[in-house]
Amino acid sequence: MPFDVAYVRGLIPSLGDGWIHLDPQAGMQIPDSVATAVTTSFRNLSAAPGGVYPSARVSAEVVDGARRAIADLVGGDAAGVVLGPSRYALLSGLADALAPHAWLRGDVVVTRQDDEPNIVPWLRAADRYGGRVRWAEVDVETGGLPAWQFGDLVTPETEVVAVTLASSTTGAITDISEIAPLVREAGALLVVDATNAAPYLSLDIHDLGADVLVVSAERWGGPRMAAMAFREPHLIDRLKLMAMDPAARGPARLEPEPHQGAMLAGLVASVEHLAGLDEAGIGKRRRRLVTSMDGVYEYLQRLTYYLVTTLSQLNHVNLVGTEDNRIPLASFTVESVGADKVVRRLADNGVCALADLPNRALARMGAPDFGGAVTVGLAPYSTPYEVDHLVRTLGSLA
């Protein structure tokens, strides 16, 4: 059965606002089921987990439900899912939880391709303890992150390798399967930020070989919450306790404070929304997620090809990066027109796009020399008409 984009659009009331939303990096539009789950839970989940009275027990069940939902999303174990307010908060906590002597004798590998939340925590930890930082570079032609360079970067002294699964600007997908064996052989920790890929790809932490996988729910229409999944949950017990509660066990060891139950309810609803995007999906949630994400991927691959092809036909528009293996995102510059002016023109014509995202890869690829780059992205609710309108508007800048 073909992917039914009209059905998906019907699940998201905000799409009736008259705007074309090509800014998923800022957060996808929120489905009605997620908004309803949050508002209902704000009225009913006022107590924190830990008590014996009914509302506290319900709050505890919501926490467990959120761990199971993320585990289904990434193909992992709920016992290894740590919840938090953002990627940065979770990764900063992970960096702090590692033993200080790891930084004193070792180094960390980070990449120019990553978003800042998977760079800054490692830079600060290395600076704090005197650790060494080694950088993986992007291919300035394709926008991809070549895996071969990790053969030189990862050494027996490496403690952490932090890498993104997909770029938030060029969309280029990183071949984690080539990097993981190198990291495993060195005995280092492989931390993969899958936030940009999660709305488009079926994730499996075991197939990827990541030790830690990070996702952020606002990227697929959930609340602004993040999760960090450990492939082997027992690794959490080897890390320093970050929780205020000295009796905390399992993933709660890395969660400093109790969570807001309403946000967790929204997180669960957002994963259920992903699992229901393709009406052909049946069975348990993990199976439905795989079916839905495969349907989303197939639909958006065709639409991405149309987007890239039509943009490349505009003589005054220059795509940043040529990587074919990508999620449905693209960045471009416009000759003699700064990125800020481009997004204002797009906004005047009802199109939401982003300019000059804080991204080291774009700077490395020379986007600032052309007045900055504009980034657009597709979502499961995007349509060919919206791509056509984007291209027509950009054409008016010639």
N, C-alpha and C positions, 0 to 999 in steps of 0.2 A: 504494500500500500504506500503511495507517495506521501511524503511529509506534508502535513496539512498546516500551512502557515496561517491560514484564516482561523483555524481552530485555536492555534496558539495565541494569536492576537486577541481573540475573544476572552482569553483568560486574564488580560491585563488592561484594566479600565483606563489607565493613564495614557494609553496610546490614542485615546480620543481627544487629546488636547490640541491636535492640529499640527504638531511638530514632528519632524523626522529625526529620530534619535539614533545618531551614528557615533555615540560617545560611551560605549559600554565600559571603557576603562574607568570612567567616573562613577560607574554603577549602572547595571541594567535596570530597566523599568520594573517596578515591583508588582507581582501578580496579586490579584484580589485575595487569593487564599492566604498569602503571607501577611498582608495587611490585616485581614480578619483574625488570624491566629495571634498576632501581636496585640491588637486592641482587646481581644477577649481575654488574653492571658494577663494583661495589665490589671484587669479587674479581679482576676481570680488567683493570681500567683504573687501575693504580696509578701509571703514568708520565705525565708531562706531555708535551704535544705538543712537537715540535721535534727530537727525536732521530731516528736512522736505524734503531734497533732496532725489532722488531715491535710491542711494546706502545706505544711512542711514536707509531708510524704509525697504530695503531688509535685512539689518543686523538685524533690530528689529524682522523681520519675522523669521529669522533663530533662534534667541533666543527663541521665542515663540514655534517654531517647535521643538527645543531640549527639552523644558519642556514637551511638549505633548508626545514626543517619550518616555521619561523616565516614564511619567505617565502611558503610555500603557504598558511598560515593568513591572512595579511593581503593576499595578492595582490601581493606585492612581489618584490624582487630579493634573492637571498641575499647578494650583494656589499654590500648596504646594511643588513644585520642585525647589530646590536651586542648582545652577550649580557652579562648581569650578575646580581648576587645579588638585586636588588630594583629597583622603580621609582625609589625615592628615590636609590639609588646611581647609576643610569643618568642620571637627570635632573640630579642634582648635577654629574655629570661633564660633561654637555652644557653646563650653565650656565658651568662653569669653562672649557670649551673655546672658548667664544665670545670674540672679541677684547675686551679691557677697554674699548677706545674705544667699542664699541657701547653699553655701559652709561653711559658718560660723557655721550653726546650723545642717548641715546634713552630710551624707556620700555618697560615690559612690561605686558601686559594679562593679568590672572588673573581667576578667577571664584569666587564664593562656592559654586558648585555642585560644584567639584572636591574630590577627596580631597587630603589634606595633601601626599602625595608630589609632586603636580603644582602645588603652591602654594609650599611652603617653599623649595625650591631657588631659585626665581625671586625671592622676597622677599629671601633672603640675598644673592644676587648683586647685586640692585639696591641693597641697603643697603651692601654692601661698596664699590661703586664710585660711589655717589651717583646711581643711576638712579631714574627715576620709576615708580611703580606705579599702575595704573589698574584699577579693579574693575568687573567685570560682575556684575550682581545677578540673583537669582532672582525669579521671579514668586511672591509669597507666597501667592497663591490656588491656582495650578496646580502649583507646585513645579518648573516648567520654567525653562529659561534662554532668554529671548527673544533671537532673533538680531538683531532690528532695532537693539538698543542698540550693537552693534559698529560701526555706521555712524558713531557719535559717538566711540567709544572708540579706534578704530584711526585713526591719523594718519600723516603722512609721517615722524614721529619715532619711530614704534613699531618696535621691533626683534624682539620675541617676543610671540606670542599663545598662551597656554596654556589649553586648554579640554578638558573631558571630553566623551566621546561619550554617556555615560549616567550618571545619578546612582546612587550606591551606596546611597541611602536611599529616595528617591521613585521611582527607576527611570526618571525622565523622560529621553527621548532628545533630544539637542541636534541641531538642524539645521545640521550642519557645512557642507553645500553652500551655504548662504547666507552663512556667515562666510568661507569660503575665498577667494572672489573679492575681498573687501575687504582681506584680509591680503596676497594676492598683489599687488594694485594698490599697496599701501603698501611692497612689497618686504620685508616682515617674514617671520619664521619661524613657521609654524603648527605647534604641538606639541599633538597630540591624545592624551589618555589613553583608550585603548579597553579598559582592563582590565575594567571592569564589563560591557561589552557583548560581549566576546569569547566568553563561553560560550553566547551566545544568538543572535548575529547573524552573518551571513556578511559578513566584512570585505573591503574592497577599498580600499587606500590611494590608488589613482589616482582612483577614483570619489569618495572623500571629499574629495580635494584637499589632504590633510594633507601637510606636509613631513616630519614625524616622527610615527610612531605607536608608542605604548607599550602593551605587554600584560604580564600577570603570570600565570604558569602555574598557580599554586595555585588560581586562581579557576575553572579548568576541570578540576581533579583532577590537576594535575601537581605537580612539586616546587616549592619556594619559590625560583623563579628568574624573572627578567624579561627582556624583549627590547625593543629599540628599533630600529624599522625606518625607514630613510630612503627616501623616494620616489625621490630622485635620489642614488644612492650616491656620486657624485663630490663631493657637498657635504661628505662626511667629510674629504676631503683639504684643505678650506679651514679646518678647525678645528685648534686647538692639539693637539699630541700629548699624550695622557694616559697612554699605556702606559709601563711601565718599560723596555721594549725600544725603543731608538732606531731600530731597523730595522723596526718594525711597519708594516704596510701595510693599507689598506682598513679594515674595521670594527675590526680588532685595534688600531688607533690609539687608540680610545676605551675599550679594555679594559685597566685597569692591571695585572692579574695573570692568570696562567693559570686556567682553569676546572677545577672538579671534574668529571671525566669521567662519573662515575656519575649526577650530577644532570642532565647534558646528555642522557644516555641516557634518563633518566626523562622529560625534556622532549620528546624525539622520540616516545617511547611515548605520551605524553599527547595529542599532536597526532594520532597514529594512532588513538587511542581516539576522539577527536572525529570523525575521518573515518569511523569505523565505527559510529556511533550509529544510522544509518539503513541497514538492510540493502538498501535499494534503490540505494544508492550504488555506482557501478561506475567503472572507469577509473583515471586517475592521481589522486594524493592531492588535488590542488587541486579537481578535479571532485567527488571523494567528499566533501570538506569542505563544498562549497557545497550538495550534496544533503542531507547530514546536518544542517547548520545550518538549512537551510530547513525540514526536518522537525521539528527541535527547536523552531524559532520557531512553527510552526503549532500544535504540540501545546501549548506553554506559553502561547501567546496565549489559547487557550480556557481553560486552567486558571487563568491570571491573571484573566481576566474573572470566573470563578467565585469566586476568592479575594476580589477587590475587592467583588463584589456581596454576598457573604455577610457580609463584615466590615461593610459599610455598613448592613446590616440590624440590627446590634447597636446599640441606642440609646445605650449607654454607651461605645461605641468611636467615635473620630473619626479618619478617615483624614487624613494630612498630605499635601496635594497632590491635585489632581484630574486631572492630565495623563493623557490616554488613550494617547498614543504613548509607551509605556514598555517597558522590559524587565521580567521577572517579579519585581519587588521592590516592597514597600510598607512604609510606616512609619505608625504610628498611636499615638494616646494613649488612655488609659482614664480616664474621669472618676473623680476622687477616689482613684485608685490610681497610685502612682509606677511608672515603667518597671522599676525594679529588682525591685519586688514582683511585677509581671506576669511577668517572665522567670523568676522563682523558681517561681511557680505553674505556668507552662508546663513548666519542668524537672521539677517534681514529677509531672507527667502525661506525661513522656517526650517533650517537644518542645524542640528546641534553637532558641533565638531570641536576638537581640542587643538590648541596650539602650544608649541614649545613645552611639552611635557618634560619634567626633570629626568632626563635620561642620558647617561654617559655615552651610550652607543650613538645617538644622534649627533652629539657633539663631536665624537670621534670621526663620524662620517661626513662632517663638514656642513651640517644643516645650518648652523648659525651664520655661515658665510653667505647664505642665500636669503637671509631675513627670517630664518626659523622654519620649522617644519609643521605642517598640519597633519594630525592623525585622525583617521576615521576607522570605525569598526562596525561590523555587522553583528546581529543578534538573531536568535531563532525567530524573532518577529519581523525581521527585515524583509523587504520585498524588492523585486526588480524596479518597480516604479520609483522607489526611494533612491536607488542608485542612479536612475535616469535623471531625477531632479537634481541630485548632487552634481552630476556631470554637466547638465545644462547651466547650472549656476556658475560653476567654475569656468565654463566656456565664455560666460559674459565678462570675465576678467581679462580676456585676450586683448 
